[in-house]
């Protein structure tokens, strides 16, 4: 069995892959910063009746569910 030489194309490719796919360690300032406001894609199971209730009013049903959840969680500031 032959071992790859140091600096071989394989070693270089592996090093490039690792540097491109490795997350940098979190900085101290990143830990204290508040997370950005945004949307996150999740999978959620809802009762059929609940889903139909929000979808009956047409487009925008996901925003209406989000608003209802924000209100229920006490996050509504409007």
LUMMARKE-463136 format. One record per residue (C-alpha): residue in three letters; residue number from 0; x, y, z. Coordinates in pm, 1 decimal, decimal comma. Each point is the difference from the previous one (the first is absolute). Example, Ala and Ser with C-alpha at 12.3 -4.5 7.8 and 13.67 -1.06 7.14 Angstrom:
{"ala"; 0; {1230,0; -450,0; 780,0}} {"ser"; 1; {137,0; 344,0; -66,0}} 
# end
This chain:
{"unk"; 0; {0,0; 0,0; 0,0}} {"unk"; 1; {141,6; 331,5; -104,3}} {"unk"; 2; {-36,3; 302,1; 225,0}} {"unk"; 3; {-58,6; 335,6; -167,7}} {"unk"; 4; {297,6; 235,0; -7,4}} {"unk"; 5; {-18,6; 323,2; 191,5}} {"unk"; 6; {-128,4; 273,6; -223,7}} {"unk"; 7; {-159,8; -244,3; -241,4}} {"unk"; 8; {-300,3; 109,0; -203,5}} {"unk"; 9; {-218,7; -210,4; 231,2}} {"unk"; 10; {129,9; 179,1; 310,9}} {"unk"; 11; {-44,2; 338,6; -164,5}} {"unk"; 12; {-356,3; -82,3; -106,4}} {"unk"; 13; {-85,9; -127,7; 346,9}} {"unk"; 14; {142,7; 313,5; 164,0}} {"unk"; 15; {-194,9; 222,6; -239,5}} {"unk"; 16; {-320,8; -191,9; 71,9}} {"unk"; 17; {48,5; 20,9; 376,1}} {"unk"; 18; {67,8; 374,7; -10,0}} {"unk"; 19; {-309,5; 57,8; -216,0}} {"unk"; 20; {-233,2; -210,6; 215,5}} {"unk"; 21; {125,2; 67,1; 353,0}} {"unk"; 22; {-185,2; 262,9; 200,6}} {"unk"; 23; {223,1; 256,2; 166,3}} {"unk"; 24; {-18,8; 0,2; 380,2}} {"unk"; 25; {-260,7; 245,5; 131,6}} {"unk"; 26; {145,4; 330,7; 110,1}} {"unk"; 27; {-74,0; 148,6; 339,5}} {"unk"; 28; {-196,9; 285,1; -156,0}} {"unk"; 29; {-216,3; -242,2; -201,6}} {"unk"; 30; {-114,0; -171,9; 319,4}} {"unk"; 31; {-123,4; 322,2; 156,6}} {"unk"; 32; {-161,7; 137,8; -315,3}} {"unk"; 33; {-374,3; -42,7; -37,4}} {"unk"; 34; {-105,9; -231,9; -280,1}} {"unk"; 35; {-117,5; 173,1; -315,8}} {"unk"; 36; {-371,9; 22,8; -57,7}} {"unk"; 37; {-98,7; -220,9; -286,1}} {"unk"; 38; {-193,2; -302,7; -101,1}} {"unk"; 39; {111,1; -358,8; 41,3}} {"unk"; 40; {-133,4; -292,8; -197,4}} {"unk"; 41; {-141,2; -266,1; 232,9}} {"unk"; 42; {-218,4; -305,6; -27,9}} {"unk"; 43; {-303,7; 22,8; 224,5}} {"unk"; 44; {-297,5; -230,9; 47,5}} {"unk"; 45; {-331,8; 180,5; 45,6}} {"unk"; 46; {-352,7; -127,8; 38,9}} {"unk"; 47; {-177,1; -4,0; -337,2}} {"unk"; 48; {-273,2; 228,5; 137,9}} {"unk"; 49; {256,6; 256,3; 116,1}} {"unk"; 50; {175,3; 1,9; -336,5}} {"unk"; 51; {-329,4; 32,0; -189,8}} {"unk"; 52; {-104,4; 288,7; 225,8}} {"unk"; 53; {305,2; 202,9; -100,4}} {"unk"; 54; {-2,1; -110,1; -365,4}} {"unk"; 55; {-370,4; 84,9; -48,2}} {"unk"; 56; {85,9; 371,0; -17,4}} {"unk"; 57; {232,8; -60,5; -294,8}} {"unk"; 58; {362,5; 97,3; -57,4}} {"unk"; 59; {195,1; 118,2; 302,6}} {"unk"; 60; {-108,8; -287,4; 221,6}} {"unk"; 61; {355,5; -66,2; 119,5}} {"unk"; 62; {35,1; 362,6; 114,0}} {"unk"; 63; {-334,8; -26,2; 180,8}} {"unk"; 64; {116,3; -314,2; 181,8}} {"unk"; 65; {325,1; 176,0; 93,1}} {"unk"; 66; {-194,5; 300,6; 133,1}} {"unk"; 67; {-226,2; -226,0; 205,4}} {"unk"; 68; {299,8; -183,5; 144,6}} {"unk"; 69; {177,5; 328,7; 81,8}} {"unk"; 70; {-312,7; 123,0; 180,9}} {"unk"; 71; {-34,9; -328,8; 190,7}} {"unk"; 72; {367,4; 17,9; 103,3}} {"unk"; 73; {-35,4; 360,1; 115,5}} {"unk"; 74; {241,9; 125,6; -265,6}} {"unk"; 75; {-241,9; 236,0; -171,9}} {"unk"; 76; {116,6; 358,5; 48,0}} {"unk"; 77; {-243,3; 159,5; -243,0}} 
# end
